């Protein structure tokens, strides 16, 4: 679930090029928790969930000694969807299983831990499973969809709900839009009980379950506000055969700008599934995305300029190796770090710097480039195109540096030089 979906639901924007959407959503790398971590936060907030245990070793049998339930659900913990339909690199099928036998539950855990799970949302080689959640299975009578997302267009949180849970919400919105309800919430006044009840009724809860569902919705909104979330997605928010309303599956995202307030939550982050270069870049307020099969490293300022740079490289027969945005207020040390990150990718055979100085000073970029070349003893061809704020001083710095730096007057010429340098 994302702000993009919300706008699509409101018919405000057309479908956008997939790569451009990816770059925009990565402009700020939001904290993403594993399912069991999200459920722990839900539980602490008073949201009804299944009780569970987490195993991270094949020798963790004792963790389940006093965990006695009628049926166990075993779920591999990775930051990707489609786990149930996935398969492991050892041939084992499915990242989600059910069993009534505790010993079999442990056997299933052993087949997941330490192996890579491959789904339609993971890299082709899969993601190694380091933790497995064993939870109490519940008998679901009906599934609904519930999400709270922070939306810039509405200047605050918006609730998206549908009685058709447990399935692709985008498909529901496209085929049966009347089955999706969106409600903007005043972030000052908060969510009223009346609105919570209306949502519960729209989700088709009946009788005493209306108040139970409304209570869960209120608890979810309270948690959303308390932890500075950008999204809380519950799919499904389920009705059980013993008349409970339970958050069966949960996905929470958080605003990185609130890290100073939410230190305990951000310390939960597992970065093992994230490209180490992306993690390192975030420490210096840089936005980095690796591109498969590329060999031209790109350093730019701004998502739009990054996309234009990658497109024109491909137009001239080259392949971009990355998306690295230094932002509008780049400092010399950030430029230096950007070069360290780009050159740490051994597939990079040339580097193209394309910076338009609006807020950023081109001379600052030039000094950073010079220091980077001197510091890392750059051996691959470097092509630099600068334009805008203080560009003449920047060009003078580069020309007088004595370094082997190729310059270009425009992006087209710069891209041609970068591709030629590879060939």
Order of alpha helices (4+ residues) and beta strands (2+ residues): alpha-alpha-beta-alpha-beta-beta-beta-beta-alpha-beta-beta-beta-beta-beta-alpha-beta-alpha-alpha-beta-beta-beta-alpha-alpha-beta-beta-alpha-beta-alpha-beta-alpha-beta-alpha-beta-alpha
